[in-house]
Amino acid sequence: MLYIKCDYYQYFYHEYIFEKVPFYILDLQYYDSILLLDKPKVIASQQDNSGIFNIVDQAIDTEGESKVGILNKFDKKNKSLPSLADQELIKSKKNKIKSNKTRNRNDVVKKIINSGDDLFENDSSIRSNLKARKSTSKSKKRKIKNQNLTVETLSSLSQQIVTVNSSDKVLNDIIINKPLSIAELSLKIRIPEAEIITYLFLKKGISATVNEALDFSTCSTIASNYGFNVSKSNLLNTSVTKIVHESELSSFSITRSPIVTILGHVDHGKTTLLDSILKTSIATKERGGITQSIAAYQISHDYDDSRFNLVFLDTPGHESFTSMRLRGAKITDIALLVIAIDDTLKPQTVESIRYIKEMSLSCIVVITKCDKKSDNLQKIKEDLAENDLICEEWGGNVPIVIVSAIKGDNIDSLLSQVCLLAKSKNLHANPNELAYGTIIDAFIDTKKGLISTVLIQSGTLKIGDIIVSESLLGKVKSIETTDGNIIKSSTPSSIVKILCFSSIPNAGSSFIVFSNEKEAKKYCLNYSGTDISNSLLQSLNTRISFDNKKAKKQVNLIIKADTQGSLEAIVKLLSSISQIKVQLNLISASFGNITNSDVNLSIATQAYILAFNVIDLPQISNLIKQHQIKFKGFDIIYDLFEYVKSLMLTLVKPEYKEVLTGNVLVQTIFKMSKGLVAGCTVTDGKISSKSYIKVYRDNNIVYDGYVTSLKYMKNDIGEVLAPGECGLMSDFQEWQESDLIEAYEMILTEKVL
């Protein structure tokens, strides 16, 4: 049964629908009075009721005003259909409109073809026939943006498009600087993941999953198969750009302190030089005698009747601390390139020179250890010239200062040279604007929380400021100087430790202060930077290589470090270890103290926990002992490196070197209860009971293995010299007369990865 409520006009307007409805109850409504059915009756019907239509209530204005339709979702879905005549009329109108559009389009195309090759001619007759779109809000905005485009601009843009299309080969060049998962490689070369997995299985016999990592050679082979050219890039070969945020000169600008970064190779005396400048003894307190983190210091120096505040950054010189040196170079104003006079330009020296050149840094070359007798100065100048650093004596602009950090010779001259450079650079900043700068490092303080070491490049950072770094937002809760003093605000060129973020910020990323939280959240939501949170894990995670199709032995590691910079250095150092025979599988890499989660993860994965400059808490120590977890703590990065190598070497099978000791000829064969015995004559050298033998027959090896028994008559003997005779037994049971035997001594060789 269908209950219908409508007025008199609606009934006659939809009369053709009522003819199709098998049964219904009408509630006709008039404007003057309402007709109600007191006892409605249901009339049964055998017809199919699936086609029942619902009449939409519609208020009709009796005075001829516009009708207002009130539709719900069900009514819209089952709205009344027009009559057949109406359908034909609508269809004919649509066809007419379509034919008119086609005719107009063809006319325009003919005119364009006849107008010549230049589509940007000022031919108003062509453009007049192009029907304009309806103006919407989006098109209005687009029109405002493009209203300054001229014919020449459009022509140049079309030429650029043609140039891009003509150089599609450039798009086939890809750079890979780390192991990639199949999913990441798929995005790079635009080939479906399933197709790459199929290629590996059918062509290379390797079974892989989407998340498994591929080494460089495997990625290169796959990409080459699909027509791509792969080049390997690393941090040293990648062009780096210094990002400097300089405030515009204004009435509020002040002269700021220069940031002076000490760069150079390990053991060239960088920290000792800093000790001499600061009059401290930092070098003697460093574990292992090497710098393993970025450290900041501030001193004052009088020059030219002025007092200069200088901020020094000490960077590690070991090759594994590349990221730290790069961060130091990016934020510096003046670089001190330290070279020992009794040495030459080393790899990290050349790396530092590259940063200086690419970032156009002001540089002072500092020759240290001049208290040692050496005539190497001329050679150093020549090497610098080969790397495009020409000293002032040779007509260049790079000053060279020779110092002795131990004796303190020429330290004042060096500081005066730094002040002179700083004065010429006219460094300035506006302390009244919102602060921004760079995050140098991050670490976890057990008492305070997540601490970030930051450099303020401009503005003043205050407690309570809303600060954003990439997609992280936080509020500054405390500010601490490098000396450990708590302050309320910090001015430009200051390096301070702040308690702000709830998550780990990326070392080397920029930060900026916003005036309110709403703008800060908007910035975070719009941030579209690359997520590098898993890059450390992937750089060491189990990866597929064509050299190792079989399942390999691996060492599972959980690494805990004191700072983010230390963690980066450890992973970079471990990634330099050859993994052809044994692979490193980095289960977790984080900084901060060891937690219960780390212990549980170690139990589940049978992983070693390696801690660098991290104190294990008493409760964690008890858990480690209780579950017999493999744990080791380190305070020198070299020791951690050597320990991991030793773990890998224990899984390498022993390798032996074969040394030929003698030749033996089989004369006869004896049958014994334990097997066949070869009666032999030693023709050359000797054979022993521990010899490794190779049996030749018709110049082909038919057996190789160890001797199990060596006898003369019925007595066991240790060795037999030529031309002696002996009875020989081994696992070989197919002896024949005239077989030739070569006897070898197996010498254990040193294991290598």
ZAMARGU-4260 file (C-alpha; in steps of 0.2 Angstrom, whole numbers, plus 5000, padded with zeros to 4 digits):
<rodrens>
0) 5000/5000/5000 | 5006/5017/4996 | 5000/5032/5006 | 5000/5048/4996 | 4998/5065/5003
5) 4996/5079/4990 | 4985/5094/4986 | 4973/5095/4972 | 4985/5103/4960 | 4998/5091/4963
10) 4986/5077/4959 | 4982/5083/4942 | 5000/5088/4938 | 5006/5070/4942 | 4991/5061/4935
15) 5001/5051/4923 | 5010/5043/4938 | 4995/5038/4947 | 4990/5028/4932 | 5005/5017/4934
20) 5002/5015/4953 | 4993/4998/4957 | 4985/5005/4973 | 4986/5020/4983 | 4977/5031/4996
25) 4975/5049/4992 | 4975/5063/5005 | 4970/5077/4993 | 4973/5094/5001 | 4964/5110/4995
30) 4969/5127/5000 | 4952/5131/5008 | 4949/5114/5016 | 4956/5097/5018 | 4948/5081/5013
35) 4951/5067/5025 | 4947/5049/5023 | 4938/5042/5038 | 4939/5023/5034 | 4951/5020/5020
40) 4951/5003/5013 | 4965/4993/5005 | 4962/4985/4988 | 4972/4969/4985 | 4981/4968/4969
45) 4991/4954/4961 | 5003/4966/4951 | 5021/4968/4954 | 5023/4982/4967 | 5042/4985/4964
50) 5038/5000/4953 | 5029/5010/4965 | 5033/5029/4964 | 5033/5041/4978 | 5026/5058/4976
55) 5036/5072/4982 | 5027/5085/4993 | 5028/5101/4984 | 5022/5118/4990 | 5014/5127/4976
60) 5011/5146/4977 | 4993/5149/4971 | 4998/5167/4965 | 5010/5160/4952 | 5026/5163/4962
65) 5041/5151/4961 | 5038/5133/4967 | 5049/5127/4981 | 5054/5109/4981 | 5059/5100/4997
70) 5068/5084/4993 | 5076/5071/5004 | 5089/5058/4998 | 5076/5045/4995 | 5065/5057/4985
75) 5080/5062/4974 | 5084/5044/4970 | 5066/5040/4966 | 5061/5057/4958 | 5047/5057/4945
80) 5051/5054/4927 | 5046/5066/4913 | 5034/5060/4900 | 5039/5052/4884 | 5035/5067/4874
85) 5046/5078/4886 | 5060/5065/4885 | 5060/5067/4866 | 5060/5086/4867 | 5075/5086/4879
90) 5084/5074/4868 | 5082/5084/4853 | 5088/5100/4861 | 5103/5091/4868 | 5107/5085/4850
95) 5105/5102/4843 | 5117/5110/4856 | 5130/5096/4853 | 5129/5099/4834 | 5131/5118/4836
100) 5146/5115/4847 | 5154/5103/4835 | 5152/5115/4820 | 5159/5130/4830 | 5174/5120/4836
105) 5178/5115/4818 | 5176/5133/4812 | 5189/5138/4825 | 5201/5124/4820 | 5200/5129/4802
110) 5204/5147/4806 | 5219/5142/4817 | 5226/5131/4804 | 5224/5144/4790 | 5232/5157/4802
115) 5250/5150/4801 | 5261/5142/4814 | 5261/5157/4827 | 5246/5154/4838 | 5250/5170/4848
120) 5246/5182/4834 | 5234/5196/4838 | 5220/5189/4827 | 5204/5194/4836 | 5193/5185/4823
125) 5200/5169/4830 | 5199/5173/4848 | 5181/5180/4846 | 5174/5163/4841 | 5181/5155/4857
130) 5167/5154/4869 | 5172/5160/4886 | 5169/5149/4901 | 5157/5154/4915 | 5167/5164/4928
135) 5169/5155/4944 | 5178/5159/4960 | 5192/5148/4955 | 5194/5155/4938 | 5193/5173/4944
140) 5208/5169/4956 | 5217/5161/4942 | 5213/5176/4931 | 5220/5188/4943 | 5237/5178/4944
145) 5239/5177/4926 | 5233/5194/4921 | 5251/5200/4918 | 5255/5187/4906 | 5260/5194/4889
150) 5261/5186/4872 | 5280/5185/4873 | 5279/5176/4890 | 5267/5163/4883 | 5278/5161/4869
155) 5293/5158/4880 | 5284/5146/4891 | 5279/5136/4875 | 5297/5135/4870 | 5302/5129/4887
160) 5289/5115/4886 | 5296/5110/4869 | 5313/5110/4877 | 5308/5099/4891 | 5299/5086/4880
165) 5314/5086/4868 | 5325/5081/4883 | 5316/5066/4890 | 5333/5056/4891 | 5337/5067/4906
170) 5323/5060/4916 | 5331/5043/4914 | 5346/5048/4925 | 5343/5044/4943 | 5354/5046/4958
175) 5355/5033/4972 | 5365/5037/4988 | 5358/5023/5000 | 5350/5006/5000 | 5332/5007/4993
180) 5317/4996/4997 | 5308/4989/4982 | 5294/5001/4986 | 5306/5016/4985 | 5314/5010/4969
185) 5297/5008/4961 | 5294/5026/4964 | 5310/5032/4958 | 5309/5022/4941 | 5290/5022/4940
190) 5289/5004/4938 | 5276/4994/4948 | 5283/4985/4963 | 5275/4968/4957 | 5285/4969/4941
195) 5302/4972/4950 | 5298/4957/4962 | 5294/4947/4947 | 5310/4952/4938 | 5321/4948/4953
200) 5313/4931/4955 | 5313/4925/4936 | 5329/4934/4930 | 5340/4933/4946 | 5332/4919/4956
205) 5330/4931/4971 | 5314/4930/4981 | 5310/4947/4989 | 5296/4957/4997 | 5291/4975/4995
210) 5300/4982/5010 | 5317/4973/5008 | 5331/4984/5004 | 5342/4983/4988 | 5360/4987/4988
215) 5367/4999/4975 | 5373/4986/4962 | 5356/4978/4963 | 5346/4994/4961 | 5358/4999/4946
220) 5355/4982/4937 | 5336/4983/4939 | 5335/5002/4934 | 5347/4998/4919 | 5335/4984/4914
225) 5321/4997/4912 | 5332/5010/4903 | 5338/5021/4917 | 5356/5027/4920 | 5361/5026/4938
230) 5374/5036/4947 | 5380/5034/4964 | 5381/5049/4975 | 5387/5052/4993 | 5388/5067/5004
235) 5405/5072/4999 | 5400/5072/4980 | 5383/5081/4983 | 5383/5099/4980 | 5378/5108/4996
240) 5371/5125/4998 | 5373/5136/5013 | 5356/5143/5018 | 5359/5160/5027 | 5345/5170/5034
245) 5351/5188/5035 | 5340/5201/5042 | 5337/5216/5032 | 5346/5232/5038 | 5334/5242/5049
250) 5336/5255/5063 | 5334/5240/5075 | 5349/5230/5068 | 5364/5227/5078 | 5381/5220/5075
255) 5381/5202/5079 | 5395/5190/5085 | 5403/5180/5071 | 5402/5161/5071 | 5419/5153/5069
260) 5420/5135/5065 | 5436/5125/5066 | 5437/5112/5052 | 5451/5099/5048 | 5457/5082/5049
265) 5457/5071/5064 | 5473/5073/5075 | 5478/5089/5067 | 5476/5099/5083 | 5459/5107/5082
270) 5454/5105/5100 | 5471/5109/5106 | 5470/5125/5096 | 5454/5129/5104 | 5461/5125/5122
275) 5475/5138/5118 | 5462/5151/5113 | 5450/5148/5127 | 5464/5144/5140 | 5456/5128/5145
280) 5460/5109/5144 | 5446/5102/5134 | 5458/5090/5124 | 5464/5081/5140 | 5446/5077/5145
285) 5440/5070/5129 | 5438/5051/5128 | 5451/5043/5117 | 5459/5060/5113 | 5446/5064/5099
290) 5432/5075/5097 | 5415/5066/5095 | 5402/5080/5095 | 5400/5098/5090 | 5405/5109/5105
295) 5402/5128/5106 | 5412/5141/5116 | 5412/5160/5117 | 5426/5172/5121 | 5430/5191/5120
300) 5445/5198/5111 | 5450/5217/5110 | 5455/5222/5092 | 5457/5240/5085 | 5450/5248/5100
305) 5434/5238/5100 | 5429/5222/5109 | 5423/5208/5099 | 5413/5193/5105 | 5418/5177/5096
310) 5408/5161/5095 | 5418/5145/5091 | 5412/5129/5085 | 5423/5113/5087 | 5419/5099/5075
315) 5425/5081/5075 | 5438/5077/5062 | 5435/5058/5060 | 5428/5053/5043 | 5412/5046/5051
320) 5407/5063/5058 | 5403/5070/5040 | 5386/5076/5045 | 5392/5086/5060 | 5405/5095/5050
325) 5393/5099/5036 | 5381/5106/5049 | 5395/5117/5056 | 5400/5123/5039 | 5382/5128/5035
330) 5380/5140/5050 | 5397/5147/5051 | 5403/5164/5046 | 5422/5161/5046 | 5430/5144/5044
335) 5447/5140/5052 | 5455/5127/5041 | 5467/5118/5053 | 5482/5108/5045 | 5497/5101/5054
340) 5513/5106/5048 | 5521/5089/5049 | 5507/5082/5038 | 5498/5085/5022 | 5480/5088/5016
345) 5470/5073/5021 | 5453/5067/5015 | 5444/5077/5029 | 5454/5092/5025 | 5449/5091/5006
350) 5431/5088/5012 | 5432/5104/5022 | 5439/5114/5008 | 5425/5109/4997 | 5412/5115/5009
355) 5422/5132/5010 | 5422/5134/4991 | 5404/5129/4988 | 5397/5139/5002 | 5409/5154/4999
360) 5415/5155/5017 | 5428/5167/5023 | 5443/5156/5027 | 5459/5157/5037 | 5471/5143/5036
365) 5479/5139/5052 | 5495/5129/5052 | 5497/5120/5069 | 5512/5111/5077 | 5525/5124/5071
370) 5535/5119/5087 | 5539/5103/5077 | 5554/5105/5065 | 5547/5103/5047 | 5550/5110/5030
375) 5532/5105/5024 | 5525/5123/5023 | 5529/5125/5005 | 5521/5108/5000 | 5505/5113/5010
380) 5503/5129/5001 | 5505/5120/4984 | 5492/5108/4989 | 5480/5122/4994 | 5483/5130/4978
385) 5478/5114/4969 | 5462/5115/4978 | 5459/5133/4973 | 5464/5141/4990 | 5477/5153/4985
390) 5487/5161/5000 | 5489/5180/5001 | 5508/5178/4998 | 5504/5171/4981 | 5491/5184/4976
395) 5476/5176/4984 | 5464/5181/4997 | 5467/5167/5010 | 5477/5172/5025 | 5489/5159/5033
400) 5493/5160/5051 | 5506/5148/5058 | 5503/5144/5077 | 5509/5133/5091 | 5494/5128/5101
405) 5505/5120/5115 | 5516/5136/5117 | 5503/5148/5113 | 5513/5156/5099 | 5503/5168/5087
410) 5486/5165/5095 | 5483/5183/5097 | 5488/5186/5079 | 5475/5173/5074 | 5461/5181/5084
415) 5465/5198/5077 | 5464/5191/5060 | 5447/5183/5064 | 5441/5200/5071 | 5447/5209/5055
420) 5437/5197/5044 | 5422/5199/5055 | 5423/5218/5054 | 5424/5217/5035 | 5409/5206/5033
425) 5398/5218/5043 | 5388/5205/5051 | 5371/5211/5058 | 5355/5205/5065 | 5338/5212/5071
430) 5335/5207/5090 | 5318/5214/5089 | 5311/5202/5077 | 5304/5184/5079 | 5319/5172/5081
435) 5325/5159/5069 | 5340/5148/5067 | 5347/5131/5066 | 5346/5115/5077 | 5363/5109/5079
440) 5360/5093/5089 | 5347/5085/5101 | 5349/5073/5116 | 5338/5067/5130 | 5342/5073/5148
445) 5335/5060/5161 | 5330/5074/5172 | 5323/5087/5160 | 5318/5078/5144 | 5322/5081/5126
450) 5335/5095/5124 | 5339/5104/5108 | 5355/5113/5105 | 5351/5128/5094 | 5360/5143/5085
455) 5350/5159/5085 | 5354/5167/5069 | 5342/5182/5071 | 5329/5189/5083 | 5328/5185/5101
460) 5322/5169/5108 | 5312/5170/5124 | 5304/5158/5136 | 5286/5155/5131 | 5289/5157/5112
465) 5280/5146/5100 | 5294/5137/5090 | 5292/5126/5074 | 5305/5115/5066 | 5299/5106/5050
470) 5283/5098/5056 | 5287/5099/5075 | 5279/5112/5086 | 5284/5116/5104 | 5284/5130/5117
475) 5300/5135/5124 | 5300/5130/5143 | 5319/5134/5147 | 5334/5141/5140 | 5352/5136/5145
480) 5369/5143/5140 | 5383/5131/5135 | 5390/5135/5152 | 5375/5129/5161 | 5367/5145/5166
485) 5348/5147/5165 | 5342/5163/5156 | 5326/5170/5151 | 5330/5176/5133 | 5344/5174/5121
490) 5350/5186/5107 | 5357/5183/5089 | 5373/5172/5087 | 5370/5163/5103 | 5371/5144/5105
495) 5359/5138/5119 | 5351/5122/5124 | 5332/5123/5125 | 5318/5112/5132 | 5304/5114/5119
500) 5299/5099/5108 | 5290/5083/5113 | 5298/5073/5098 | 5315/5072/5091 | 5319/5087/5079
505) 5331/5083/5064 | 5349/5089/5068 | 5353/5102/5055 | 5335/5108/5052 | 5330/5126/5053
510) 5318/5133/5067 | 5307/5148/5067 | 5297/5157/5080 | 5278/5162/5077 | 5268/5175/5085
515) 5254/5164/5089 | 5250/5145/5090 | 5237/5146/5076 | 5250/5151/5063 | 5262/5139/5069
520) 5250/5124/5067 | 5245/5130/5050 | 5264/5130/5045 | 5266/5112/5052 | 5251/5106/5043
525) 5257/5113/5026 | 5275/5107/5029 | 5279/5094/5015 | 5297/5090/5019 | 5304/5072/5017
530) 5302/5060/5031 | 5320/5054/5036 | 5315/5046/5052 | 5319/5028/5045 | 5334/5033/5035
535) 5347/5027/5048 | 5338/5010/5049 | 5337/5008/5031 | 5356/5013/5028 | 5361/4997/5037
540) 5345/4986/5036 | 5346/4969/5028 | 5348/4972/5010 | 5347/4961/4994 | 5362/4959/4983
545) 5366/4949/4968 | 5382/4943/4976 | 5372/4934/4990 | 5357/4926/4984 | 5357/4913/4998
550) 5352/4916/5015 | 5366/4925/5024 | 5371/4926/5042 | 5367/4942/5051 | 5370/4952/5067
555) 5355/4960/5074 | 5359/4977/5083 | 5350/4989/5094 | 5360/5005/5095 | 5358/5019/5109
560) 5368/5035/5108 | 5369/5051/5118 | 5365/5063/5104 | 5357/5062/5087 | 5374/5068/5079
565) 5383/5053/5088 | 5370/5041/5081 | 5372/5047/5063 | 5391/5045/5065 | 5389/5027/5072
570) 5378/5022/5058 | 5389/5030/5045 | 5404/5021/5052 | 5395/5004/5053 | 5389/5006/5035
575) 5407/5006/5029 | 5409/4988/5034 | 5409/4975/5020 | 5393/4964/5022 | 5396/4951/5008
580) 5398/4937/5021 | 5388/4944/5036 | 5375/4957/5036 | 5371/4970/5049 | 5353/4971/5053
585) 5349/4987/5063 | 5333/4983/5073 | 5333/5000/5081 | 5343/5016/5082 | 5339/5030/5094
590) 5347/5041/5107 | 5344/5042/5125 | 5345/5030/5140 | 5341/5011/5137 | 5322/5008/5141
595) 5311/4993/5144 | 5306/4993/5126 | 5324/4991/5121 | 5326/4976/5132 | 5310/4968/5126
600) 5315/4971/5108 | 5331/4963/5111 | 5323/4948/5119 | 5311/4946/5104 | 5325/4948/5090
605) 5340/4941/5099 | 5349/4958/5096 | 5364/4965/5104 | 5361/4981/5113 | 5376/4993/5110
610) 5376/5009/5120 | 5387/5024/5116 | 5390/5037/5130 | 5374/5031/5138 | 5372/5026/5156
615) 5362/5010/5160 | 5350/5013/5174 | 5351/5000/5189 | 5334/4993/5185 | 5339/4991/5166
620) 5355/4983/5172 | 5345/4970/5182 | 5334/4966/5167 | 5349/4964/5156 | 5357/4951/5168
625) 5340/4943/5172 | 5337/4939/5153 | 5355/4937/5149 | 5354/4950/5135 | 5370/4954/5125
630) 5375/4971/5130 | 5390/4982/5128 | 5393/5000/5132 | 5406/5011/5124 | 5413/5029/5126
635) 5424/5029/5110 | 5417/5026/5093 | 5432/5016/5087 | 5429/5003/5101 | 5411/5001/5096
640) 5417/4999/5077 | 5430/4986/5081 | 5417/4976/5093 | 5404/4975/5079 | 5417/4969/5067
645) 5423/4956/5079 | 5404/4950/5081 | 5403/4948/5062 | 5420/4939/5061 | 5414/4926/5073
650) 5400/4921/5061 | 5412/4919/5046 | 5417/4901/5042 | 5435/4897/5044 | 5446/4899/5029
655) 5461/4889/5025 | 5475/4891/5013 | 5480/4875/5004 | 5499/4871/5004 | 5505/4856/4993
660) 5516/4844/5003 | 5518/4829/4993 | 5512/4817/4979 | 5506/4799/4981 | 5503/4785/4969
665) 5490/4771/4973 | 5498/4754/4970 | 5485/4742/4976 | 5468/4741/4985 | 5465/4731/5001
670) 5447/4726/5008 | 5446/4728/5027 | 5431/4727/5038 | 5430/4746/5040 | 5431/4749/5021
675) 5444/4750/5007 | 5462/4754/5010 | 5473/4761/4997 | 5491/4754/4997 | 5501/4769/4992
680) 5519/4775/4988 | 5524/4793/4992 | 5533/4799/4976 | 5537/4817/4981 | 5537/4826/4998
685) 5526/4819/5012 | 5509/4815/5017 | 5502/4816/5035 | 5488/4809/5045 | 5480/4826/5045
690) 5483/4830/5026 | 5469/4836/5015 | 5470/4825/4999 | 5463/4827/4981 | 5462/4811/4971
695) 5464/4813/4952 | 5459/4800/4939 | 5462/4804/4921 | 5466/4822/4926 | 5449/4824/4934
700) 5446/4826/4953 | 5436/4812/4959 | 5437/4816/4977 | 5444/4828/4990 | 5443/4827/5008
705) 5454/4823/5024 | 5464/4807/5028 | 5455/4797/5041 | 5469/4784/5044 | 5487/4782/5039
710) 5496/4766/5043 | 5513/4757/5040 | 5510/4739/5041 | 5497/4738/5056 | 5504/4753/5065
715) 5497/4771/5065 | 5509/4784/5059 | 5509/4803/5059 | 5517/4805/5042 | 5526/4796/5028
720) 5541/4804/5018 | 5545/4800/5000 | 5549/4786/4994 | 5540/4777/5009 | 5525/4766/5008
725) 5508/4767/5018 | 5490/4762/5019 | 5478/4776/5017 | 5460/4777/5022 | 5447/4791/5019
730) 5429/4793/5016 | 5432/4788/4998 | 5427/4770/4994 | 5430/4770/4975 | 5449/4768/4975
735) 5457/4761/4959 | 5475/4757/4955 | 5485/4771/4948 | 5475/4785/4956 | 5485/4800/4959
740) 5484/4809/4976 | 5490/4826/4980 | 5492/4830/4999 | 5490/4847/5006 | 5492/4855/5023
745) 5478/4867/5027 | 5484/4883/5035 | 5471/4893/5044 | 5470/4911/5037 | 5464/4927/5045
750) 5446/4930/5044 | 5440/4944/5033 | 5423/4951/5030
</rodrens>
